[in-house]
């Protein structure tokens, strides 16, 4: 049976990130069905909405939206109803729940979640730090990190670090290279949470082979994708982590998001323990 498709219109007066995240989370529940996404960010006036409505008319489908302006929202609802398109203001159920519990009227503001507040600048600072401390760079500053990820090649250290940085967590990562000593400072860190990342040898070999193919590198380094050599790398990494008592996360069957969620949970516990001392 072939994959089926449907049109999914995401209409936002801000960046559209919230809609994209919600839509993709919902779509994941349906195997064999994929959305054709039409994303319309920064829709804040009638002229911009006219273009959106025209595209919905041409490609009917599900419409999800976040529009603070009640007039624009009503126009979009009417257009969807006229063309038989199911539609939902995705934040309304959550906002209504908050309002019923808090008993306070809302004060909607376009793009309020993206205001340049202290949290925003904390994330930017974390991202700058993470990019400067990727792949073992500037190890003399590791004590300034919140989290340090350690692992052999192809254990998703860099993408996981960047994801954590976007959550405001300063993350450095240090690669374990065969026959090369780890930075001495790594063994004496007390402030950052050091976490070891591992994966099954089979998974590591598969990713490395794909990497070499993408780089047209062929078999220039046979040990890099040798099953026995990779198994020894993983074994040595686990021994290192165990010797230092570093928590270990197996990323074999985890997405970057799942790995990051586990790290954030460990980091929260680490911070609470540090405060309690």
Buried (B, 14 or more C-beta within 10 A) or exposed (E): EEEEEBBBBBBBBBBBBBBBEBBEEBBEEEEEEEBEBBBBBEBBEEEBBEEBBEBBEEBBBBBBBBBBBEEBBEBBBEBBEEBEBEBBBBBEEEEEEEEEEEEEEEEEEBEEBEEEEEEEEBBEEBBEBBEEBBEBEEBEEBBEBBBBBBBBBBBBBBEBBBBBBBBBBBBBBBBBEEEEEBBEBBEEBEEBBBBBBBBBBEBBBBBBBEBBEEEEEEEEEEEBBBEEBBBBBBEEBBEBBEEBEBBBBBBEEBEBEEBBBBBBEBBEEBEEEEEEE
